[in-house]
């Protein structure tokens, strides 16, 4: 299930805000790429992307620099 993020609507839709979808694990398009700093939606969308990543059940592994290494074989 994707996460909806409310961002300013800079178009001519007549609305001040619109919804942007951020993909969560298991969704097509996951992981959602971060927006560049110059994008006016970047603060809201990049924060939601970070929250999705932090909420993953295996998020603690993502910050472990040794997570992809095999354990050493015992004697």
Backbone bond lengths (Angstrom), bond angles and torsions (degrees), N, CA, C in turn:
res aa  C-N    CA-C-N  psi(-1)  N-CA   C-N-CA  omega(-1)  CA-C   N-CA-C  phi
1 X - - - 1.441 - - 1.527 108.21 -
2 X 1.285 116.94 128.84 1.459 120.43 -178.90 1.524 110.50 -82.38
3 X 1.312 115.06 162.87 1.468 121.84 -179.31 1.513 108.42 -106.18
4 X 1.333 116.84 132.28 1.465 121.84 177.72 1.522 109.43 -88.96
5 X 1.326 114.92 137.56 1.454 122.11 178.20 1.524 107.07 -123.99
6 X 1.322 117.14 131.65 1.458 121.53 177.58 1.520 109.10 -88.78
7 X 1.330 115.05 124.72 1.464 121.53 -179.18 1.526 108.86 -131.37
8 X 1.332 116.78 159.45 1.469 119.04 177.35 1.532 111.15 -61.19
9 X 1.302 116.05 143.35 1.463 121.51 176.71 1.517 107.66 -100.69
10 X 1.323 116.16 109.85 1.461 121.06 -178.15 1.523 111.94 -92.82
11 X 1.328 117.51 3.16 1.460 120.83 -179.47 1.514 111.55 -86.55
12 X 1.323 115.15 -163.60 1.456 120.04 -178.95 1.525 110.82 -108.74
13 X 1.332 117.02 36.33 1.461 121.04 -177.72 1.527 112.38 -77.53
14 X 1.341 117.67 -14.32 1.450 120.35 -177.39 1.518 112.78 89.22
15 X 1.308 116.89 -1.82 1.455 121.64 178.83 1.527 109.78 -107.11
16 X 1.310 116.57 150.93 1.465 119.89 177.33 1.527 111.58 -82.69
17 X 1.340 116.48 -25.80 1.467 120.93 -176.15 1.515 110.73 -132.96
18 X 1.317 115.26 158.94 1.457 121.51 173.54 1.520 108.32 -141.23
19 X 1.318 116.26 166.20 1.456 122.00 179.87 1.524 109.73 -100.53
20 X 1.330 115.84 135.91 1.459 123.05 174.89 1.518 106.28 -119.70
21 X 1.320 117.41 135.43 1.455 121.96 -178.97 1.524 110.65 -92.67
22 X 1.334 116.55 133.44 1.458 123.74 174.92 1.521 106.45 -112.47
23 X 1.334 116.35 121.88 1.466 120.80 -177.07 1.525 111.11 -69.40
24 X 1.337 115.48 140.83 1.462 122.22 176.26 1.525 108.05 -108.13
25 X 1.346 117.71 166.84 1.468 119.80 -179.97 1.528 111.15 -51.55
26 X 1.302 116.22 132.71 1.461 122.55 -178.18 1.517 113.56 95.05
27 X 1.326 117.81 -15.50 1.465 121.79 179.07 1.516 110.04 -85.28
28 X 1.338 117.68 148.51 1.462 119.32 170.41 1.526 109.16 -60.87
29 X 1.310 117.17 139.39 1.450 121.48 179.37 1.513 114.04 91.11
30 X 1.341 116.85 -1.14 1.469 119.92 178.27 1.507 108.96 -79.77
31 X 1.287 121.63 138.15 1.457 126.99 -3.79 1.523 111.19 -80.98
32 X 1.300 115.55 145.00 1.454 120.83 177.97 1.529 108.27 -71.55
33 X 1.325 118.22 126.83 1.470 118.91 178.79 1.526 111.02 -68.70
34 X 1.334 116.34 144.31 1.455 120.40 177.62 1.521 110.16 -68.78
35 X 1.329 115.12 151.40 1.455 120.65 177.00 1.522 109.21 -84.80
36 X 1.337 117.96 149.33 1.465 120.21 178.14 1.526 110.97 -66.47
37 X 1.318 116.23 154.05 1.465 122.59 -176.48 1.528 113.72 -54.48
38 X 1.319 119.01 -33.08 1.459 121.42 -177.75 1.513 114.10 -75.22
39 X 1.315 118.41 -11.84 1.457 122.22 -178.75 1.529 109.19 -73.78
40 X 1.338 118.55 130.13 1.469 119.80 -178.05 1.528 113.19 -65.10
41 X 1.322 118.37 -20.69 1.460 121.27 178.26 1.523 111.97 -87.47
42 X 1.327 118.28 -10.10 1.470 122.03 -172.55 1.526 113.52 -53.74
43 X 1.328 120.83 -46.03 1.468 118.11 -177.48 1.534 113.00 -57.85
44 X 1.318 118.22 -46.59 1.462 121.19 -177.46 1.529 111.69 -72.23
45 X 1.314 116.93 -45.92 1.467 120.41 -175.94 1.529 110.68 -70.52
46 X 1.325 118.02 -44.48 1.464 119.82 -179.35 1.522 111.56 -65.62
47 X 1.330 118.10 -32.77 1.463 120.81 175.95 1.526 110.00 -65.44
48 X 1.334 117.42 -42.60 1.465 120.45 178.82 1.521 110.47 -64.89
49 X 1.328 117.79 -38.99 1.463 121.08 177.86 1.531 109.38 -61.21
50 X 1.324 117.00 -44.03 1.466 120.85 179.25 1.523 111.16 -63.88
51 X 1.338 118.02 -38.53 1.456 121.40 178.63 1.524 111.36 -66.52
52 X 1.331 117.04 -39.45 1.464 120.66 177.13 1.522 109.90 -62.20
53 X 1.318 117.00 -44.76 1.469 120.85 179.59 1.524 111.24 -63.61
54 X 1.329 117.48 -41.41 1.465 121.10 -178.46 1.525 112.05 -68.86
55 X 1.322 117.62 -25.02 1.459 121.44 -177.50 1.532 112.84 -86.80
56 X 1.318 118.01 -7.54 1.466 120.36 179.43 1.521 109.66 -60.71
57 X 1.326 117.95 142.08 1.470 119.92 178.93 1.523 112.77 -60.93
58 X 1.323 117.60 -29.15 1.462 120.94 -179.07 1.531 111.63 -104.06
59 X 1.332 116.97 23.29 1.472 120.94 -176.10 1.517 111.88 -61.17
60 X 1.334 117.29 -31.36 1.461 118.51 -179.98 1.521 110.80 -63.66
61 X 1.311 118.32 -26.68 1.464 121.25 178.03 1.520 111.46 -73.39
62 X 1.329 117.16 -31.92 1.460 120.92 -177.30 1.523 111.77 -63.91
63 X 1.341 117.08 -27.80 1.452 119.34 -179.21 1.522 112.24 -93.88
64 X 1.324 117.61 -1.35 1.463 121.89 -178.98 1.523 109.05 -89.77
65 X 1.334 119.05 116.04 1.465 120.21 -177.55 1.528 112.78 -66.59
66 X 1.328 117.79 -14.36 1.466 121.51 -178.58 1.524 112.19 -106.04
67 X 1.315 118.00 10.41 1.459 121.81 -173.60 1.526 112.44 -62.00
68 X 1.321 118.59 -29.96 1.456 120.21 -176.56 1.524 113.22 -92.06
69 X 1.322 117.49 3.25 1.461 120.35 -179.16 1.519 110.46 -89.89
70 X 1.316 114.89 146.08 1.457 120.53 176.80 1.535 108.92 -76.38
71 X 1.325 117.80 144.85 1.452 118.68 175.63 1.533 110.35 -67.01
72 X 1.320 115.30 148.82 1.459 118.94 -179.92 1.521 110.09 -67.71
73 X 1.337 115.19 141.45 1.452 120.78 177.84 1.513 109.61 -72.41
74 X 1.323 116.28 137.61 1.462 120.99 179.82 1.523 110.50 -78.96
75 X 1.323 116.03 172.80 1.470 119.89 -178.46 1.496 114.19 -68.97
